[in-house]
């Protein structure tokens, strides 16, 4: 029964360590989820103008959002390939702005 008691104590210690490790992992995952939600909120701002009937974002506002994504959420920016998003967001804005531009004048 002494061996059995020692085995049970060892099991309790092992389970305690596993529980601590899982708690740390859970906290990291919750933090990661919070960061992804912040990234999604920033990305949703690109489309907010079209959905709500308000004017689309300006080029300066887009630049601020991309700068914030690159500085505050660099890992997510690289992992999710958010740099590719710039083409679809900025191209229509540039096209609209350059439509009336006549470089020969």
HUCORSUL-V924931 format. One record per run of one state. SS is the DSSP state (H for helix, E for strand, L for the rest). FROM is the first residue (numbers start at 0). LEN is the number of residues. If there is no record, write none. Layout:
ss = {SS SS}
from = {FROM FROM}
len = {LEN LEN}
This chain:
ss = {L H L H L H L H L}
from = {0 1 52 58 72 73 80 81 99}
len = {1 51 6 14 1 7 1 18 6}
